[in-house]
Amino acid sequence: MFSTLLVIGGVLVGLLVLLALIVSLSARPATTTRTAAGVRTPNWAADAGRPHPDAWAPLAATTSEMPAAR
């Protein structure tokens, strides 16, 4: 009886450890990084000089990023 409870408890603890490992490995990386001086480094959108693309905005008629296939 005691060994059965011990096995069940061990399995549950093992599953919780596995869940914690999966969650920690799948976490998003930090979006902002700071240098030693405390200055924020720009992300890709700020670096490109344009705002982040909006998924709900209507598509532009022409764009320089995707030339038309002929």
DRENPA-3360 file (N, C-alpha, C; in nm, 2 decimals, always signed):
BEGIN
1 = MFSTLLVI = +0.08/-0.12/+0.00/+0.00/+0.00/+0.00/+0.09/+0.13/+0.00 ~ +0.19/+0.13/+0.09/+0.27/+0.24/+0.10/+0.36/+0.26/-0.03 ~ +0.40/+0.15/-0.08/+0.49/+0.15/-0.21/+0.40/+0.20/-0.32 ~ +0.28/+0.17/-0.33/+0.19/+0.22/-0.44/+0.17/+0.37/-0.43 ~ +0.15/+0.42/-0.31/+0.14/+0.56/-0.29/+0.27/+0.63/-0.32 ~ +0.38/+0.57/-0.29/+0.51/+0.63/-0.32/+0.53/+0.63/-0.47 ~ +0.49/+0.53/-0.54/+0.51/+0.53/-0.69/+0.42/+0.63/-0.75 ~ +0.29/+0.64/-0.71/+0.20/+0.74/-0.76/+0.25/+0.88/-0.73;
9 = GGVLVGLL = +0.30/+0.91/-0.61/+0.35/+1.04/-0.58/+0.48/+1.07/-0.66 ~ +0.56/+0.97/-0.68/+0.68/+1.00/-0.76/+0.65/+1.03/-0.91 ~ +0.54/+0.96/-0.96/+0.50/+0.99/-1.10/+0.44/+1.13/-1.11 ~ +0.36/+1.17/-1.01/+0.30/+1.30/-1.01/+0.41/+1.41/-1.00 ~ +0.51/+1.39/-0.91/+0.62/+1.49/-0.90/+0.70/+1.49/-1.03 ~ +0.72/+1.38/-1.09/+0.80/+1.37/-1.21/+0.72/+1.45/-1.33 ~ +0.59/+1.43/-1.33/+0.51/+1.50/-1.43/+0.51/+1.65/-1.41 ~ +0.51/+1.69/-1.28/+0.52/+1.84/-1.25/+0.65/+1.90/-1.29;
17 = VLLALIVS = +0.76/+1.82/-1.27/+0.89/+1.87/-1.30/+0.90/+1.87/-1.46 ~ +0.85/+1.78/-1.53/+0.85/+1.78/-1.67/+0.77/+1.89/-1.73 ~ +0.66/+1.92/-1.67/+0.58/+2.04/-1.71/+0.65/+2.17/-1.69 ~ +0.72/+2.18/-1.57/+0.79/+2.30/-1.54/+0.91/+2.32/-1.64 ~ +0.97/+2.21/-1.68/+1.08/+2.21/-1.78/+1.03/+2.26/-1.92 ~ +0.92/+2.20/-1.96/+0.86/+2.24/-2.09/+0.82/+2.38/-2.09 ~ +0.76/+2.43/-1.98/+0.72/+2.57/-1.98/+0.84/+2.66/-1.98 ~ +0.94/+2.63/-1.91/+1.06/+2.72/-1.90/+1.13/+2.72/-2.03;
25 = LSARPATT = +1.13/+2.61/-2.11/+1.20/+2.60/-2.23/+1.12/+2.67/-2.35 ~ +0.99/+2.67/-2.33/+0.91/+2.73/-2.44/+0.87/+2.88/-2.41 ~ +0.93/+2.93/-2.30/+0.90/+3.07/-2.27/+0.96/+3.17/-2.38 ~ +0.89/+3.28/-2.40/+0.94/+3.38/-2.49/+1.06/+3.44/-2.44 ~ +1.15/+3.48/-2.53/+1.27/+3.55/-2.49/+1.23/+3.69/-2.45 ~ +1.32/+3.76/-2.38/+1.29/+3.90/-2.34/+1.29/+3.98/-2.47 ~ +1.19/+4.07/-2.47/+1.17/+4.16/-2.59/+1.26/+4.28/-2.59 ~ +1.30/+4.32/-2.47/+1.39/+4.44/-2.47/+1.51/+4.40/-2.39;
33 = TRTAAGVR = +1.63/+4.45/-2.44/+1.75/+4.42/-2.37/+1.81/+4.56/-2.34 ~ +1.88/+4.56/-2.23/+1.95/+4.68/-2.19/+2.10/+4.66/-2.18 ~ +2.17/+4.77/-2.22/+2.31/+4.76/-2.22/+2.36/+4.80/-2.08 ~ +2.49/+4.80/-2.06/+2.55/+4.84/-1.93/+2.51/+4.98/-1.89 ~ +2.49/+5.07/-1.99/+2.46/+5.21/-1.96/+2.31/+5.22/-1.93 ~ +2.23/+5.12/-1.95/+2.08/+5.13/-1.93/+2.01/+5.18/-2.05 ~ +2.07/+5.19/-2.16/+2.01/+5.23/-2.28/+1.94/+5.11/-2.35 ~ +1.82/+5.14/-2.39/+1.74/+5.03/-2.46/+1.79/+5.01/-2.60;
41 = TPNWAADA = +1.81/+4.88/-2.64/+1.85/+4.86/-2.78/+1.73/+4.84/-2.86 ~ +1.73/+4.89/-2.98/+1.61/+4.89/-3.07/+1.58/+4.75/-3.11 ~ +1.45/+4.73/-3.14/+1.41/+4.60/-3.19/+1.40/+4.61/-3.34 ~ +1.36/+4.51/-3.41/+1.37/+4.51/-3.56/+1.28/+4.61/-3.62 ~ +1.16/+4.64/-3.56/+1.07/+4.74/-3.62/+1.13/+4.88/-3.61 ~ +1.18/+4.91/-3.49/+1.24/+5.04/-3.47/+1.37/+5.05/-3.56 ~ +1.44/+4.95/-3.57/+1.56/+4.95/-3.65/+1.53/+4.97/-3.80 ~ +1.42/+4.92/-3.84/+1.39/+4.94/-3.99/+1.33/+5.07/-4.01;
49 = GRPHPDAW = +1.29/+5.15/-3.91/+1.23/+5.28/-3.93/+1.09/+5.28/-3.97 ~ +1.02/+5.17/-3.95/+0.87/+5.17/-3.98/+0.80/+5.10/-3.87 ~ +0.67/+5.12/-3.86/+0.59/+5.06/-3.75/+0.58/+4.91/-3.78 ~ +0.54/+4.84/-3.67/+0.51/+4.70/-3.68/+0.39/+4.68/-3.77 ~ +0.40/+4.58/-3.86/+0.28/+4.56/-3.95/+0.15/+4.52/-3.88 ~ +0.04/+4.57/-3.92/-0.08/+4.55/-3.86/-0.16/+4.45/-3.94 ~ -0.20/+4.34/-3.87/-0.26/+4.23/-3.94/-0.40/+4.27/-3.99 ~ -0.47/+4.37/-3.93/-0.60/+4.40/-3.97/-0.61/+4.52/-4.06;
57 = APLAATTS = -0.49/+4.58/-4.09/-0.49/+4.69/-4.19/-0.51/+4.64/-4.33 ~ -0.58/+4.72/-4.41/-0.60/+4.68/-4.55/-0.47/+4.67/-4.62 ~ -0.46/+4.58/-4.72/-0.33/+4.57/-4.79/-0.31/+4.68/-4.88 ~ -0.19/+4.72/-4.90/-0.15/+4.83/-4.99/-0.16/+4.78/-5.13 ~ -0.19/+4.87/-5.23/-0.20/+4.83/-5.37/-0.06/+4.79/-5.42 ~ +0.04/+4.86/-5.38/+0.18/+4.82/-5.42/+0.27/+4.82/-5.30 ~ +0.37/+4.74/-5.31/+0.47/+4.74/-5.20/+0.61/+4.72/-5.26 ~ +0.71/+4.77/-5.21/+0.84/+4.75/-5.26/+0.91/+4.62/-5.21;
65 = EMPAAR = +0.84/+4.56/-5.11/+0.90/+4.44/-5.06/+0.86/+4.31/-5.13 ~ +0.75/+4.32/-5.20/+0.71/+4.20/-5.28/+0.68/+4.24/-5.42 ~ +0.77/+4.23/-5.51/+0.75/+4.27/-5.65/+0.65/+4.18/-5.72 ~ +0.57/+4.23/-5.81/+0.47/+4.15/-5.88/+0.54/+4.05/-5.97 ~ +0.48/+3.93/-5.97/+0.53/+3.82/-6.05/+0.47/+3.84/-6.19 ~ +0.55/+3.83/-6.29/+0.50/+3.85/-6.43/+0.50/+3.72/-6.51;
% end
